[in-house]
Structures are given as C-alpha cells and as structure tokens.
Amino acid sequence: MNHVLIVDDEVEIRQSLESILSEEGYLVTTAATAAEALTLLRDAAYDVVLLDIWLPDRDGLDALGEIRQMDAANAPEVIIISGHGTIEAAVRATKLGAYDFLEKPLSLDRTLIVLKNAMRARQMREDNQEFARQLAVKGTVTGQSVPMKALRQQIKLMAPTNGRVLIYGESGTGKELIGRAMHAESLRKDRPFVELNCAAIPEDYIESELFGYRHGAAPAGAGSTAPTEKRGTFERADGGTLFLDEVGDMSLKTQAKVLRALDEQRFYPVGASHPIHVDVRVIAATNKDLEEEIARGNFREDLFYRLNVIPFFVPPLRDRKEDIPLLVKEFLHEFGTQYGRPHVEMTEDALAALRQYHWPGNVRELRNLVERVLILNPKTQRIERKHLPMLVFRSPAATAPARAEEFSSLLEAREAYERDYILKKLDEVHGNVSRAAESLGLERSHLYRKMKALGVSIKE
C-alpha cells in the first residue's frame, strides 16, 4: 500500500488529510514536528511526504534538505505545503528537490492529483534503479565451450529484433540469464526488463500479476495491506522486455488471456473498463517439452507458435563441463567480494573433482556449492579437494533415488539405505568421519568398517 507521511503542526489539517487520504486507499502516518518526522523516516519507508514549511521546531525547508540526503534508493517524494507561499519559497523548495508546492488552504482535487503524480514519479524512479541494478549484476553469458559460443552468437544475431523467444533448458541452466543477455543487447536495453515466474504464483493471483488491477478489484485473499491499484508485469514492461519463466506452468485460462495480449498488444487490468495498450517483447522459458504438453492438452498450440518464433536451447552443465573453471572463478569472485575475501582461488585438483560430478542441479547447484564452501571455510584462501562436500564424489547412480523393485532382497535394500544415510551424514559434516560417527552414534572405527563394507569411500 502507498504510504504517506503528513507533517503539519495544525492538528485539524493532519486529521482532515489523514481522513481523506485513508478513504482514497493510502496508508497514512502523521507527525507534528520536523524531529518526529525525521525519526519516522529513519525507521520506516514512505512513498510521499506532505511537509509544512512552518513547523514549531525548525524550518520545513531545512528538514527537506535533510530528507533529500537520506538513502537515495528509498527516499520519498516530498510535496511542500504552506499557508505563506511565496515565489522565493517555491523556488528554494524546488532546488532542494521538492516534487511540488501546494498553498493553503489546500484544494482537495489538486492535492489528490499532485499526490498521485508524485507516487508515479517515485515508482518510475524505483523501476529505473532496478533496471540499472539488473544490468550491473547480470548480462554476460559465461563459458568458452562450443555450445555456449554458439549460444552467444545466436543472442547477438537475434537480440536486436523484436521476435519473441522461447528458451528451453533444465532447471538451473541459466535461462533467465539468457533472457537478460538478450535484453541487454536489444534495442530495448534502456527500458525495463520485468520477470515473472509463472510456477511461483498461485492460480488465483497470476492474472492480477500479469495484467494488474484497478480500485476495488484486488484478488480474493490479497489481505488488507494489498494496494488499492496495482500495475501488472505487462504494463511495467511497456517499451521493454517481459520474461515469463516456467511458462509451461500457466493454466489454460491464463494462457488464453496472454495469447490475446500478445496478439493485440493490449489488455484489460482486472476491474478496468478501458484497455491498456503496450509495446512489449516477450521472452518465455520452460523446462518442459511444450509439444508433449500440447499433446496432453495442457498447453495451447496457438500460444506455443506465438512464443516459439525464435527457439533457444540452453545446454545442461554436464554437457559443457569445460566451462566449470570459468564459472567457479566468477562465483568465487562474487561471493568472495560479498564475504570480504575477494582473492580466494580453487586448486586444479578440486576443479578436476568438480568436472567429474554430473551436476543434476546445473549451474545453480554449482553456484550454491561455491557459496557453501566459502562459508564453511572462512579462513581458507585456496579451496582444495578436501574442502569440497561429499556429494561431489558420488556417482550418478549413487544419487539417483532407488525404487523398491530394484532390490532383490531385504538385506540389499537395507544396505542401500544405510549407504545413502551415511553419505548424507558425511555430506552434512563436510566429510569429517569423526563428526559423522558422533552424529550416527557409532565409534569411529565402527563407522570405518561399515563404510568399507558398504563401498563408501572418501577421496582426500
């Protein structure tokens, strides 16, 4: 909900504005002094401040200057209000960063219009900051393997077009990164990149997430703190790129509305009587075989052909293991910088072990592993083979879940369970046999014998 702070020493004005703005759907807080207002601003986030110039403890414009020096990323828009308005005061307020200047007695209509415009200005500022942050964090596709070189060449060729893209790949392969890279090299790169994970949004909410809603049309169950109006991802991505992740998880009902929005480049927010026209390039991604989903009746064929103008295939990490050293270097730098250790390296022996692993979780699993190793070894500047978790040394067969019919006897099934359980405990304690034995309630020598009998080995 949009949060407004009213700062005025006249109790009648505070109460009147609070009542009116609350009825308009704003969350309102009031303060009678500059000191009280500054304390509130340090403790909570506000979208807009209505600030009187004449306050009992200090000049409102001095307070404005202090507000503008706060965290720029979260700073509210400030609207100055005064019963003694002068051109000089208005000019000074503008130079200090005020959004607008309102004279008392306040016109209700003008106040509401200026307030709504200030809210929009702050939203646009947030969108621009988020866009800049996204470009700074992501935008390059790491890897020198043949599949990744081909993928980068395809991005360079297709990014400048407006053709819709459908990215295929297993979970964790970096489909979102490909989408961001395409946006960063497109003609829309200075406009927003907006993403929506279709699998993470409940069915009752996804339509409002895509298309937004207007006053009084918030989805059921949204709660009392939900905003009275919301811009959907299509509207926020206007002029830019909309990335629909796991598009295969959308319901048929939602697919029909997305299809119409793509065809017409317009849509109706929930509860709206007039359509919104947009110019959006859609990049979709899926880990499913959509043609198989079409055969099963789970995905619309016409939507598939709208999205599948330019297909991209992101290879799993097991098919490009030569890229692992580059990815590890990138992740070590990212997390090393984050944790105050920017010069951590990994030995060739450790990298060789990583290349032997089959990576069912793909690049995301590798990234999580690098972060985990750094956290568990806070004083280590060289990550060695012994620092890697036990899961890296398991064969693909050892990590695959066994089915009951695969065992010929109860003894074989029990041994498989014990082997898996011991490996899990060793993994939890980073391969420390003594700690694993303690966790299992066994003597260390007993655990060694058990490991030997079950074929569990530790590679130092």
C-alpha positions in Angstrom: 0.0 0.0 0.0 1.2 3.5 -0.8 2.4 5.1 2.4 2.1 8.9 3.0 3.6 10.9 5.8 1.8 14.1 6.7 3.9 16.7 8.7 2.0 19.7 9.9 1.7 21.4 13.3 -2.0 22.1 12.9 -4.0 19.1 14.3 -7.1 19.9 12.2 -5.1 19.7 8.9 -3.4 16.5 10.0 -6.7 14.9 10.9 -8.5 16.2 7.7 -5.8 15.0 5.4 -5.5 11.6 7.2 -9.2 11.0 6.8 -9.4 12.0 3.2 -6.3 10.1 2.1 -7.2 7.0 4.1 -10.5 6.9 2.2 -8.6 7.1 -1.1 -6.7 3.9 -0.1 -3.4 5.4 1.2 -1.7 4.3 4.4 -1.2 7.5 6.4 1.1 8.4 9.2 1.2 11.9 10.8 3.8 14.0 12.6 3.5 17.4 14.3 7.2 18.4 14.2 10.3 18.0 12.0 12.1 16.0 14.6 9.2 13.5 14.8 9.0 13.3 11.0 12.8 12.6 10.6 12.6 9.9 13.2 9.7 8.2 11.4 11.5 8.4 8.1 14.6 6.7 9.5 12.5 3.9 10.9 10.2 3.1 8.0 9.8 3.6 4.3 7.4 6.2 2.9 6.4 7.0 -0.7 5.4 10.6 -0.3 5.8 13.2 2.4 3.4 16.2 2.7 5.6 18.7 4.5 4.6 22.0 6.0 7.1 24.9 5.9 6.2 26.4 9.2 7.0 23.9 12.0 7.4 24.6 15.7 10.9 23.2 16.0 12.6 24.1 12.7 12.0 25.4 9.2 10.4 22.8 6.9 12.8 23.5 4.1 15.7 22.7 6.3 14.0 19.4 7.1 13.5 18.9 3.3 17.3 19.3 2.8 17.9 16.6 5.4 15.3 14.3 3.9 16.9 14.5 0.4 20.3 13.5 2.0 18.8 10.2 3.1 19.2 6.9 1.2 18.6 7.9 -2.4 17.3 4.5 -3.3 14.5 4.7 -0.8 13.9 8.4 -0.5 10.3 9.6 -0.7 9.0 12.3 -2.9 8.3 15.5 -0.9 5.4 17.9 -1.5 5.7 21.2 0.3 2.6 22.8 1.8 2.4 26.3 3.2 0.0 29.0 4.2 2.5 31.7 3.5 3.5 30.7 0.0 5.9 32.9 -1.9 7.7 32.5 -5.2 11.0 32.6 -3.4 10.0 29.7 -1.1 8.7 27.7 -4.1 11.9 28.1 -6.0 14.0 27.2 -3.0 11.9 24.1 -2.3 12.3 23.0 -6.0 16.1 23.5 -5.8 16.1 21.3 -2.7 14.4 18.5 -4.5 10.7 19.0 -3.6 8.3 17.4 -6.1 5.7 20.2 -5.9 4.5 23.1 -3.8 0.9 23.5 -2.6 -0.6 26.5 -1.0 -3.1 26.5 1.9 -6.0 26.4 2.1 -5.4 23.1 0.2 -7.6 22.3 -2.8 -8.7 18.7 -2.4 -8.7 17.9 -6.1 -5.3 19.4 -6.7 -3.8 17.7 -3.7 -5.0 14.3 -4.8 -3.7 14.9 -8.4 -0.3 16.0 -7.2 -0.1 13.2 -4.7 -1.0 10.6 -7.4 1.6 12.1 -9.8 4.3 12.0 -7.0 3.5 8.3 -6.4 4.0 7.6 -10.1 7.3 9.6 -10.2 8.6 7.5 -7.3 7.5 4.3 -8.9 9.3 5.3 -12.1 12.5 6.1 -10.1 12.3 2.7 -8.5 11.9 1.0 -11.9 14.9 2.8 -13.3 17.0 1.9 -10.3 16.0 -1.7 -10.5 16.8 -1.8 -14.2 20.2 -0.3 -13.6 20.9 -2.8 -10.9 19.9 -5.7 -13.1 22.2 -4.6 -15.8 25.1 -4.2 -13.4 24.5 -7.6 -11.8 23.7 -9.7 -14.8 24.2 -9.5 -18.5 27.0 -11.8 -19.6 26.9 -15.5 -20.5 29.9 -17.3 -19.1 31.6 -20.1 -21.0 34.0 -21.0 -23.8 32.5 -24.4 -24.7 31.2 -24.9 -28.2 27.5 -24.8 -27.1 28.0 -21.5 -25.2 29.9 -19.9 -28.0 27.0 -20.8 -30.4 24.5 -19.5 -27.9 26.3 -16.1 -27.6 26.4 -15.9 -31.4 22.6 -16.6 -31.5 22.0 -14.0 -28.9 24.0 -11.4 -30.8 22.1 -12.2 -34.0 18.5 -12.3 -32.5 18.7 -9.7 -29.7 18.2 -6.6 -31.9 15.0 -8.0 -33.4 11.5 -7.9 -31.8 10.9 -11.6 -32.4 9.5 -13.5 -29.5 11.9 -16.0 -27.9 11.2 -19.4 -26.2 14.2 -20.6 -24.1 14.3 -24.4 -23.4 16.5 -25.8 -20.7 16.6 -27.9 -17.5 16.1 -26.2 -14.1 19.2 -24.3 -13.0 20.8 -23.9 -16.5 20.5 -20.1 -16.6 17.5 -19.5 -18.8 16.8 -16.2 -17.0 20.4 -15.1 -17.6 20.0 -15.7 -21.4 16.8 -13.6 -21.3 18.7 -10.8 -19.6 21.6 -11.0 -22.0 19.2 -10.8 -24.9 17.5 -7.7 -23.4 20.9 -6.1 -22.7 21.9 -6.4 -26.4 18.5 -5.4 -27.8 17.1 -2.1 -29.0 15.0 -2.0 -25.8 18.1 -2.1 -23.4 17.3 1.3 -21.9 13.7 0.2 -21.0 12.6 -2.2 -18.2 13.3 -5.9 -18.0 10.5 -7.4 -16.0 10.3 -11.0 -15.0 7.5 -13.3 -13.7 7.9 -16.9 -12.5 4.6 -18.5 -13.6 5.2 -21.5 -11.4 5.7 -19.5 -8.3 2.4 -17.5 -8.5 -0.8 -19.2 -7.3 -3.5 -19.5 -10.0 -5.8 -17.1 -8.2 -3.2 -14.3 -8.4 -1.4 -14.8 -11.7 -3.9 -12.8 -13.8 -3.5 -9.8 -11.5 0.2 -10.2 -11.5 0.3 -10.2 -15.3 -2.3 -7.5 -16.0 -2.7 -5.7 -12.7 -6.0 -4.5 -11.2 -7.9 -1.3 -10.5 -9.5 0.2 -7.5 -11.6 -2.4 -5.6 -10.6 -5.3 -7.7 -7.8 -6.8 -5.7 -7.8 -10.7 -5.8 -9.6 -12.5 -3.1 -7.3 -13.3 -0.2 -4.9 -10.5 -1.0 -5.3 -9.1 2.5 -6.0 -5.7 3.9 -2.5 -4.4 3.2 -2.8 -5.0 -0.5 -2.6 -1.8 -2.6 -5.9 -0.5 -4.0 -4.4 -0.5 -7.5 -1.6 -2.5 -9.0 0.3 -2.3 -12.3 0.8 -5.7 -13.8 4.0 -7.0 -15.4 2.8 -6.3 -18.9 2.2 -2.6 -18.0 5.5 -2.3 -16.1 7.4 -3.8 -19.1 5.9 -1.3 -21.6 8.6 -0.4 -24.1 10.9 -3.1 -22.7 11.0 -6.9 -22.2 8.8 -9.2 -20.3 10.4 -12.5 -19.2 7.9 -15.3 -18.5 9.8 -18.0 -16.6 8.3 -21.6 -16.5 5.6 -20.6 -18.9 4.5 -24.2 -19.2 3.0 -24.0 -15.7 0.4 -21.4 -16.7 -3.2 -22.6 -16.6 -5.2 -22.8 -19.9 -7.4 -19.9 -18.8 -4.4 -17.7 -18.2 -2.8 -18.9 -21.5 -5.8 -17.6 -23.4 -5.5 -14.1 -21.9 -1.8 -14.0 -22.6 -2.4 -15.1 -26.2 -4.9 -12.2 -26.6 -2.5 -9.7 -25.1 0.3 -10.8 -27.4 -1.9 -10.6 -30.5 -3.4 -7.2 -29.7 -0.6 -5.7 -27.6 -3.4 -4.5 -25.2 -5.2 -5.9 -22.2 -7.7 -5.1 -19.5 -6.5 -4.9 -15.9 -8.8 -6.7 -13.6 -11.7 -4.4 -12.8 -10.9 -1.9 -15.6 -13.4 -0.8 -18.2 -10.7 0.5 -20.7 -7.8 -1.4 -22.2 -4.1 -0.5 -21.8 -2.0 -0.5 -25.0 1.6 -1.6 -24.6 4.7 -2.4 -26.6 6.3 -5.4 -25.0 8.7 -8.0 -26.3 8.0 -11.4 -24.6 10.8 -13.8 -23.8 9.5 -17.1 -22.4 11.3 -20.0 -20.8 10.4 -23.5 -19.8 11.9 -26.8 -18.6 9.1 -28.8 -20.1 8.6 -30.3 -23.5 5.8 -28.0 -24.6 4.9 -30.1 -27.7 4.3 -33.0 -25.3 2.3 -30.7 -23.1 0.2 -29.7 -26.1 -0.5 -33.4 -26.9 -1.6 -33.9 -23.3 -4.0 -30.9 -23.6 -2.0 -28.8 -21.0 -0.7 -26.1 -23.3 -2.4 -24.2 -26.1 -0.9 -24.9 -29.6 -1.7 -21.4 -30.8 0.2 -19.8 -27.9 3.1 -22.2 -28.5 3.5 -20.9 -32.0 3.3 -17.3 -30.9 6.1 -17.8 -28.4 8.3 -20.2 -30.4 9.3 -17.7 -33.1 13.0 -17.9 -32.0 13.8 -21.1 -30.0 16.9 -21.2 -27.8 18.3 -24.3 -26.1 20.5 -23.9 -23.0 22.7 -26.9 -22.5 22.9 -28.6 -19.1 26.2 -28.2 -17.2 27.1 -31.9 -17.7 27.3 -31.2 -21.4 29.7 -28.3 -21.0 32.0 -29.2 -18.1 34.9 -27.4 -19.7 33.1 -24.2 -18.6 33.3 -25.2 -14.9 36.6 -23.4 -14.1 35.3 -20.1 -15.6 32.0 -20.4 -13.7 33.9 -21.2 -10.4 36.1 -18.2 -10.9 33.1 -16.0 -11.4 31.3 -17.3 -8.4 34.4 -17.2 -6.2 34.8 -13.5 -7.1 31.1 -12.8 -6.5 30.9 -14.4 -3.1 34.5 -13.7 -2.1 33.7 -10.0 -2.6 30.4 -10.3 -0.7 32.1 -12.0 2.3 35.3 -9.9 2.3 37.6 -12.4 0.7 38.0 -11.3 -3.0 41.1 -13.3 -3.7 40.0 -16.9 -3.0 41.1 -19.5 -5.5 40.4 -23.1 -6.2 43.1 -25.7 -6.9 43.3 -27.7 -10.1 42.7 -30.9 -8.1 39.5 -29.5 -6.8 38.4 -28.3 -10.2 39.1 -31.8 -11.6 36.8 -33.3 -8.9 34.0 -30.8 -9.9 34.4 -31.8 -13.6 33.8 -35.5 -12.6 30.4 -34.7 -10.9 27.3 -34.9 -13.1 25.5 -31.7 -11.8 21.8 -32.6 -11.7 21.1 -29.1 -10.5 23.2 -27.5 -13.2 24.8 -24.0 -12.9 22.5 -23.1 -9.9 23.9 -26.1 -8.0 27.5 -25.1 -8.8 26.8 -21.6 -7.6 25.3 -22.8 -4.4 28.2 -25.2 -3.8 30.8 -22.4 -4.2 29.0 -20.2 -1.8 28.6 -23.1 0.7 32.3 -24.0 0.5 33.3 -20.3 1.2 31.0 -20.1 4.2 32.2 -23.3 5.7 35.9 -22.4 5.2 36.1 -18.8 6.4 39.9 -18.7 6.7 40.8 -20.6 3.6 42.2 -18.7 0.6 42.8 -21.8 -1.5 39.9 -24.2 -1.9 41.3 -27.7 -2.2 39.8 -31.1 -3.0 39.3 -31.9 0.7 37.2 -28.8 1.2 34.5 -30.0 -1.3 31.3 -31.7 0.0 31.0 -35.4 -0.3 28.2 -35.2 -2.9 30.8 -34.2 -5.5 32.4 -37.6 -5.2 29.2 -39.6 -5.7 28.5 -41.3 -8.9 25.2 -40.5 -10.8 23.8 -43.9 -9.7 24.6 -43.2 -6.1 22.5 -40.1 -6.0 19.6 -41.4 -8.0 16.6 -42.4 -5.8 16.3 -46.2 -5.7 12.9 -47.9 -6.3 11.7 -50.9 -4.3 11.7 -53.2 -7.3 15.4 -52.6 -7.9 16.3 -54.7 -4.8 16.4 -58.5 -4.8 16.3 -58.9 -1.0 15.6 -57.0 2.2 19.3 -57.1 3.0 20.2 -55.4 -0.3 17.5 -52.7 0.3 18.8 -52.1 3.9 22.4 -51.8 2.7 21.4 -49.3 0.1 19.5 -47.2 2.7 22.5 -47.4 5.1 24.9 -46.3 2.3 22.7 -43.4 1.4 22.2 -42.3 5.0 26.0 -42.5 5.8 26.8 -40.4 2.7 24.2 -37.9 3.8 25.7 -37.6 7.2 29.2 -37.3 5.8 28.0 -34.6 3.5 26.5 -32.7 6.4 29.8 -32.6 8.3 31.9 -31.9 5.2 33.5 -35.4 5.1 34.7 -35.4 8.7 34.4 -39.1 9.7 34.8 -38.4 13.5 31.9 -36.0 13.5 29.8 -38.2 11.2 30.4 -41.1 13.6 29.3 -38.9 16.6 26.2 -37.9 14.7 25.4 -41.5 13.9 26.1 -42.7 17.4 28.9 -45.0 16.3 32.5 -45.5 17.2 34.8 -44.0 14.6 36.4 -47.4 13.9 32.9 -49.0 13.6 31.9 -46.4 11.0 35.1 -47.0 9.0 34.3 -50.7 8.9 30.7 -50.0 7.9 31.8 -47.7 5.2 34.3 -50.3 3.8 31.6 -53.0 3.8 29.1 -50.7 2.0 31.7 -49.4 -0.5 31.7 -45.9 0.8 35.0 -44.2 0.3 36.4 -40.7 0.9 38.8 -39.2 -1.5 41.3 -36.9 0.2 
